[in-house]
Structures are given as structure tokens and as C-alpha cells.
Amino acid sequence: MTDVGLEPVRTLAETQRAHRAFLAKAALVAVGASSALQIANYTATALSVVCLLLAPGFLLMKHRGVDLVPLVLAVLGWISFLASCMVNDVSVLWPNALLPAAFALYFVGLTVLTGRAVESIATVLAGIAIGTVGFFLFEGIELTHTGGFLYLWKFGIAHAVTILVLFGLTKSRLPQLAQPVALALLGLGSLGLNFRSHALVCLVASIILFTDRAVGSRIGRGWRFVAIIVFGLVFAHVMPIAARAGLFGPVLQEKTIGQDAKNLPILLAGRTEPPMAITAIIERPFLGWGSAMNLTPDVYARAEHLAVRMGFAPTSPFDVYWRLPAHDYAAIHSILLGSWAEGGVLAALMPAWLLVACIGIVWNYRRFGKWAPLAITVALQGIWDLFYSPCTYNMIAEYACMALLFCAVHFRGPPIRR
């Protein structure tokens, strides 16, 4: 009999299952995309309402003890922030004080929504990315309204677009090499747009994937990561030289020359706030300051002395960098250090656990299978943001997804529903 090459016809049951699976994934994307609607600053969106409605389902699931660790730490952090706010006469609705509570809500709701399945978590991440792009295109913040596409990319959509590109490539039938190539191109593009941290994240993720495909298991994982760390250090040394020469455009050239004049240590990655945060933590390590707006002139003075000892130029205009307008929650510019400085030591436990989770995701990226490129990228960005960024729009929901990704592959055995 002649083989005419026809594909096998699916049965009605198979077709129905495929339709249900498609509708389920579309629903996950739609729920994530609801985060485009802002309710309260960066802490609450329409996705928060969905998670609140789903929260009772969390009680109908059985949980391993390790699955509850991020939730317990978030509750402790919120309690610590509440105590710090009351002691320091700060509103308990201060956005940073609500960060642990918002994380707990997202973690609970997204646990119910995804069932801790990696593909479902990745699909929700894509939906959240759509919500982020939608928010910055239609509403945005002051910075994204004033600087054209460069500011929109840097302060709004770069990371979300990266997630969507990786999600689309993973779901497509293109060769797996397409993902590290796309990451490399996005990284080079961000260099030209003066977004060096995003460029570094994309290029490191690309190198990890290229290295995995090139050498596989022939070289130990530890040595491969040593080589990748060396690449990061070389990048940090060579990139400013190339930027000063104008190879990545005049915007990055001007920014690099300006930062060179400050003599910033390489470990601070261009940030001026760590000396201020460290001094604030040393002054009040247990309950914190409630808000960075409460820092006293004495704290600023001691922070300036610390900054000079760390290598800052004595003539640096610290007042311009540190004393931001009232109610600016981004003053400390670090989720980890800011949580400790404002909310006390217990408030820092959740960001510290998230740091461990992100490192674990990167270290064990192979466990995520086809979703490894997406997992690596969001985890690397998460590590950077914990050290050097304030909390921004939809970042809390994304960290909840990272916590779920970490627990999904590091503690085997699926959760059992009652």
C-alpha cells in the first residue's frame, strides 16, 4: 500500500483535550495579563484581586514544609515592617511596608492557579510580562513619559519583552539555539540603549546556554560557572572601555564617563546608595527606620564617610543622590538592603531567601528542561534586582513565580490535593 504521508487523524477525545489545554493556558496568560491594571502603586494590581479570590483554595491543598517557607518569611517580614512603622511613626500603607504582604498574597494565589507546575508558572510569567508592557504603554511612570523609547525600554519594558521573546521561542519549533542567540541580541541592544544591567543579564544567560550546548557534561558544572563568572568580570572591565570609546552610542558613553568621575567600586555596579543603606542598618539593625525618609543628618554624614572609605570621590554630590523627594520609596535602591534598613532584620529574611532561590534556579537550570532559558533569565534578573534595584511594577508577582519555580524542582514529589 502506498504511504501518502498523511498525518494521523486525532480522535474526538484527543481534540477535546487539546482544546481544553489551550483554553487553560490562555486563561493563565489572561490572569497574568490582568496585572496591567494598577490598584495601589506597585504593590497591588488586578492580579492581586484574582489571587485574593483564589486564596481559599490554598487551604484545600496539601503542602510540604519547604513549600511554606517563603510564605512564613513573608508574614514575618510584614509583621516586622508593621512594628517598625508604628515605632517610627510611618504609615503602615507605606509601599515598601506592604511588599511582604503583597508577596504572600501573590504566592498563595499563584500556587493555587499553577499547581506548582513549571509550564504553568512559565505561562503565568508570560501573562505578567504582557501586563507589564500594557501598563507602561498605556499608563507608565514619570520616567517612561519623558525620555522617549530609551527610557521606556530601560525603566519599563525591557525585562518583560525578554520574557515574552523567550516564552515565544520555547513554544515554537525553532532550534534551541535560537534562545541564546536572541538573548545575545537583546543584550547588545540594551547596551546601545544605556541599560547595562539588562545587557549583562541577557549576555550571561546566553553564555550559560551556549556553554551548555557546546561542552555539555564534558566539563563540570562548577568549572563552567567559574568561567561564566570570569566572563562577567571581564565584561565589567572591558565594557566601560568600549563605552568610553563610543562603541555603544553617545548615551552610554556620557553615562560611563560621568560614573568614572565618581570612582565607584566595581562591586557597587554604578549604584551610590549602598553606603547609605549599610549605615542605616548599622544604626538600627533590629527594627529599622520604617522609611528611608526618616534617616537623620547624622546618618547621612556617617554614610558619606563610609562612602569615601569605600572609594567614592570626596567631592561626590551625595545629597543629590541620596535625599530624594518625600514619599519616594526607591531611596535605598535595593530590595534586600532596603528591606533591612526600613523594616528591620526580620524583613530582610524573605529577600535573602529569594536570593538563595534565584541562585538555586541558575545553578540547577537543567532541571527546568525546555524552560531553562526563561528560568535562568528571570533568576539572574532577580539576583540583580535584589541587590541593586527598588521594587518596580509587577516585580513582586514575578518573585512569587521564582519562589514557585525553585520549590517545584528542588523538592521532588508533586503536591497532593485533598
C-alpha positions as a printed Julia matrix, in Angstrom:
418×3 Matrix{Float64}:
   0.0    0.0    0.0
   1.33   3.45  -0.87
   2.13   5.79   2.0
   0.61   9.14   1.09
   2.25  10.87   4.08
  -0.95  11.93   5.78
  -0.78  12.8    9.47
  -2.81  10.56  11.78
  -6.27  11.89  12.5
  -6.9   12.74  16.15
  -9.88  11.25  17.88
 -12.65  13.45  19.23
 -11.42  12.89  22.8
  -7.88  13.94  21.84
  -9.2   17.04  20.09
 -11.25  17.99  23.13
  -8.26  17.51  25.42
  -6.15  19.71  23.16
  -8.84  22.42  23.19
  -9.09  22.26  26.98
  -5.33  22.5   27.34
  -5.24  25.52  25.01
  -8.05  27.24  26.9
  -6.33  26.55  30.24
  -3.08  28.12  29.01
  -4.95  31.08  27.54
  -6.67  31.56  30.9
  -3.29  31.55  32.69
  -1.98  34.2   30.31
  -5.13  36.29  30.75
  -4.93  36.11  34.53
  -1.28  37.18  34.45
  -2.05  39.97  32.0
  -4.65  41.37  34.41
  -1.65  42.8   36.26
  -1.71  45.64  33.72
  -4.43  47.29  35.82
  -2.92  49.17  38.75
  -4.75  49.47  42.06
  -2.18  50.76  44.56
   1.31  51.79  43.49
   3.45  48.75  42.63
   2.02  46.62  45.43
  -1.49  45.86  44.14
  -2.92  45.21  40.69
  -5.98  43.44  39.34
  -3.93  40.24  39.63
  -3.92  40.85  43.39
  -7.72  40.66  43.38
  -7.63  37.38  41.44
  -5.1   35.95  43.91
  -7.28  37.06  46.81
 -10.24  35.2   45.31
  -8.1   32.11  44.79
  -6.59  32.2   48.3
  -9.19  29.87  49.93
  -8.1   27.14  47.53
  -4.68  27.2   49.21
  -6.31  25.65  52.29
  -7.6   22.75  50.17
  -4.1   21.74  49.1
  -1.55  19.69  50.98
   1.82  21.37  51.32
   5.3   20.21  52.14
   7.02  22.19  54.86
   9.55  23.65  52.42
   6.73  24.97  50.25
   5.55  27.16  53.11
   8.94  28.68  53.94
   8.6   31.74  51.64
   5.07  32.36  52.94
   6.2   32.2   56.58
   9.12  34.54  55.9
   6.82  36.98  54.12
   4.44  37.05  57.11
   7.36  37.61  59.49
   8.64  40.4   57.26
   5.24  42.08  57.2
   4.98  41.9   61.0
   8.46  43.4   61.29
   7.54  46.23  58.94
   4.33  46.93  60.86
   6.28  47.15  64.12
   8.9   49.39  62.54
   6.25  51.67  61.06
   4.49  52.06  64.41
   7.73  52.74  66.29
   8.93  55.25  63.7
   5.56  56.95  63.1
   5.32  55.8   59.48
   2.07  54.88  57.75
   1.53  51.12  57.6
   0.42  51.73  54.0
   3.94  52.86  53.05
   4.52  50.9   49.8
   7.69  49.15  50.96
   5.94  48.07  54.17
   3.28  46.33  52.08
   5.82  44.46  49.95
   5.92  41.27  52.12
   2.12  41.16  52.37
   1.77  41.6   48.6
   4.3   38.81  48.01
   2.41  36.49  50.36
  -0.87  37.15  48.52
   0.69  36.55  45.1
   2.46  33.42  46.35
  -0.75  31.91  47.72
  -2.91  32.78  44.7
  -0.38  31.69  42.1
   0.22  28.42  43.95
  -3.47  27.61  43.55
  -3.54  28.83  39.96
  -0.49  26.9   38.73
  -0.47  23.85  40.99
   3.33  24.37  41.13
   3.7   23.02  37.57
   6.72  24.55  35.8
   4.97  25.1   32.46
   2.01  26.76  34.17
   4.33  29.04  36.14
   6.15  29.97  32.92
   2.81  30.71  31.26
   1.77  33.0   34.12
   5.15  34.75  33.83
   4.37  35.45  30.17
   0.98  36.85  31.19
   2.58  39.08  33.82
   5.05  40.29  31.18
   2.12  41.22  28.92
   0.59  43.1   31.84
   3.84  44.96  32.45
   4.14  46.02  28.82
   0.49  47.08  28.83
   0.9   49.13  31.99
   3.94  51.03  30.72
   2.45  51.62  27.27
  -0.89  52.94  28.49
  -0.11  54.43  31.91
   3.56  54.18  32.89
   5.51  56.33  35.31
   7.05  59.78  35.07
  10.37  58.5   33.71
   8.77  56.49  30.9
   6.79  59.54  29.8
   9.75  61.87  29.42
  12.65  60.08  27.74
  11.22  58.51  24.6
  11.78  54.85  23.74
  15.15  54.74  25.54
  13.53  55.47  28.92
  10.52  53.28  28.13
  12.88  50.37  27.44
  15.16  50.95  30.44
  12.62  51.85  33.1
   9.66  49.88  31.81
   9.5   47.04  29.33
  12.98  45.56  28.69
  12.71  42.62  31.07
   9.07  41.92  30.17
   9.87  41.88  26.44
  12.73  39.47  27.14
  10.36  37.09  28.93
   7.89  37.22  26.05
  10.61  36.55  23.47
  11.9   33.54  25.4
   8.39  32.23  26.02
   7.52  32.51  22.33
  10.75  30.8   21.24
  10.23  27.99  23.76
   6.71  27.34  22.49
   7.81  27.48  18.84
   9.52  24.75  16.85
  12.65  26.75  16.22
  16.01  25.18  17.16
  17.03  25.62  20.79
  19.99  27.69  19.62
  17.51  30.49  18.85
  17.12  31.33  22.56
  20.77  32.09  23.41
  21.09  33.98  20.11
  18.03  36.07  20.97
  19.41  36.78  24.44
  22.74  37.89  22.98
  20.99  40.24  20.55
  18.79  41.67  23.3
  21.87  42.21  25.46
  23.73  44.06  22.73
  20.64  46.13  22.01
  20.34  47.12  25.68
  23.96  48.23  25.7
  23.15  50.66  22.92
  20.14  51.88  24.92
  22.2   52.51  28.08
  20.69  49.6   30.02
  23.83  47.84  31.15
  22.33  45.64  33.88
  19.79  44.15  31.49
  22.55  43.67  28.93
  24.69  41.83  31.47
  21.78  39.56  32.5
  20.99  38.66  28.89
  24.62  38.08  27.93
  25.37  35.92  30.98
  22.22  33.87  30.36
  23.24  33.5   26.73
  26.75  32.36  27.7
  25.32  29.77  30.13
  23.13  28.31  27.38
  25.86  28.41  24.73
  28.3   26.75  27.12
  25.79  24.04  27.96
  25.28  23.24  24.29
  28.99  23.4   23.46
  30.52  21.33  26.26
  27.52  19.64  27.89
  28.66  17.41  30.74
  32.25  17.12  29.48
  33.26  19.92  31.85
  32.0   20.01  35.42
  29.23  22.45  36.26
  31.38  24.21  38.83
  34.15  24.93  36.31
  31.62  26.14  33.75
  30.2   28.63  36.23
  33.69  29.75  37.19
  34.29  30.53  33.51
  30.97  32.4   33.35
  31.88  34.46  36.44
  35.2   35.28  34.81
  33.27  36.4   31.72
  31.16  38.7   33.9
  34.26  40.25  35.46
  35.89  40.71  32.06
  32.66  42.26  30.78
  32.63  44.67  33.73
  36.21  45.71  32.87
  36.05  45.81  29.07
  32.56  47.25  28.63
  33.4   50.66  30.2
  36.45  50.93  27.95
  34.35  50.25  24.87
  31.62  52.58  26.15
  34.08  55.43  26.73
  35.25  54.96  23.15
  31.66  55.43  21.96
  31.21  51.92  20.55
  27.74  51.59  22.1
  26.47  55.08  21.34
  26.75  58.55  22.87
  24.23  57.97  25.67
  26.18  55.13  27.26
  29.43  56.97  26.58
  28.28  60.02  28.54
  26.91  57.89  31.39
  30.12  55.87  31.7
  32.38  58.93  31.72
  30.21  60.53  34.39
  30.37  57.45  36.62
  34.13  57.14  36.16
  34.46  60.55  37.79
  32.8   59.19  40.95
  35.39  56.42  41.45
  32.63  53.91  42.22
  33.84  50.45  43.34
  33.06  47.76  40.75
  31.0   45.73  43.26
  28.53  48.6   43.58
  27.75  48.36  39.85
  27.29  52.09  39.46
  25.0   52.49  42.48
  25.7   55.16  45.07
  23.14  54.08  47.68
  24.8   51.05  49.4
  26.89  53.15  51.86
  23.71  54.93  52.94
  21.84  51.63  53.35
  24.69  49.95  55.25
  24.98  52.9   57.64
  21.21  52.89  58.26
  21.31  49.15  59.0
  24.22  49.53  61.43
  22.37  52.3   63.28
  19.1   50.35  63.69
  19.6   46.69  62.77
  16.59  45.17  64.53
  13.51  47.32  63.83
  14.83  49.63  61.11
  13.73  53.15  60.27
  10.23  52.47  58.92
  11.05  54.57  55.87
  14.27  55.88  54.33
  12.7   59.32  54.62
  13.37  59.09  58.38
  17.16  58.98  58.05
  18.76  61.77  60.08
  21.54  64.2   59.07
  23.92  62.27  61.34
  23.22  59.07  59.4
  23.9   60.85  56.1
  27.14  62.27  57.46
  28.38  58.87  58.63
  27.28  57.37  55.32
  29.36  59.92  53.43
  32.44  59.0   55.47
  31.81  55.31  54.73
  31.37  56.06  51.03
  34.72  57.86  50.87
  36.4   54.93  52.62
  34.82  52.61  50.03
  36.37  54.6   47.2
  33.89  57.35  46.35
  35.32  60.73  45.44
  35.1   63.1   48.45
  33.55  65.72  46.17
  30.65  63.45  45.13
  27.29  65.26  45.49
  25.79  62.74  47.9
  22.82  64.96  48.7
  21.71  64.81  45.08
  21.9   61.01  45.01
  20.51  60.16  48.44
  18.0   62.77  49.54
  15.1   62.01  47.26
  11.69  63.7   47.34
   9.32  62.79  50.13
   7.37  59.54  49.64
   9.93  58.23  47.1
  10.03  54.55  48.0
  13.12  53.99  45.79
  15.54  55.91  48.01
  17.74  52.97  49.03
  17.57  51.34  45.59
  17.97  47.78  46.86
  15.24  45.34  47.81
  17.5   43.35  50.15
  19.27  46.24  51.88
  16.17  48.44  51.78
  14.01  45.83  53.48
  16.54  45.5   56.28
  17.14  49.23  56.68
  13.43  50.14  56.7
  11.75  47.07  58.19
  14.42  45.5   60.37
  16.27  42.22  60.28
  13.15  40.02  60.02
  12.03  41.95  56.95
  15.31  41.0   55.25
  14.73  37.25  55.63
  12.32  36.96  52.71
  14.59  38.81  50.21
  17.53  36.73  51.48
  15.58  33.52  50.84
  14.63  34.77  47.38
  18.32  35.38  46.69
  19.08  31.77  47.6
  16.17  30.59  45.43
  17.38  32.58  42.41
  20.91  31.23  42.8
  19.47  27.71  43.09
  17.47  28.17  39.88
  20.58  29.27  37.98
  22.75  26.51  39.46
  20.22  23.76  38.64
  18.86  25.24  35.42
  18.88  21.87  33.62
  16.07  20.66  35.85
  13.72  23.06  34.05
  14.1   21.29  30.71
  12.89  23.38  27.81
  12.05  26.23  30.19
  15.68  26.57  31.32
  16.38  29.75  29.26
  13.4   31.54  30.79
  14.2   30.3   34.3
  17.86  31.37  34.05
  16.98  34.83  32.76
  14.34  35.68  35.36
  16.56  34.34  38.15
  19.62  36.33  37.05
  17.48  39.46  36.82
  16.07  38.63  40.24
  19.56  38.41  41.75
  20.5   41.78  40.28
  17.3   43.49  41.43
  17.59  42.18  44.99
  20.96  43.92  45.32
  20.67  46.99  43.11
  17.04  47.9   42.33
  13.97  49.13  44.15
  10.78  47.17  43.76
   9.09  48.07  40.49
   5.81  47.31  38.77
   4.91  43.58  38.76
   8.25  42.63  40.32
   6.55  41.16  43.41
   4.38  38.82  41.35
   7.44  37.75  39.39
   9.33  36.95  42.59
   6.38  34.82  43.68
   6.78  32.88  40.43
  10.52  32.47  41.1
   9.75  31.07  44.55
   7.33  28.59  42.97
   9.88  27.62  40.3
  12.52  26.96  42.94
  10.23  24.8   45.08
   8.86  22.95  42.03
  12.18  21.42  41.0
  14.25  21.36  44.18
  11.89  19.38  46.37
  10.63  16.39  44.44
   7.18  14.91  44.61
   4.09  16.79  43.39
   1.82  18.43  45.96
  -1.26  16.3   46.66
  -4.73  17.8   46.7
  -7.19  16.69  49.35
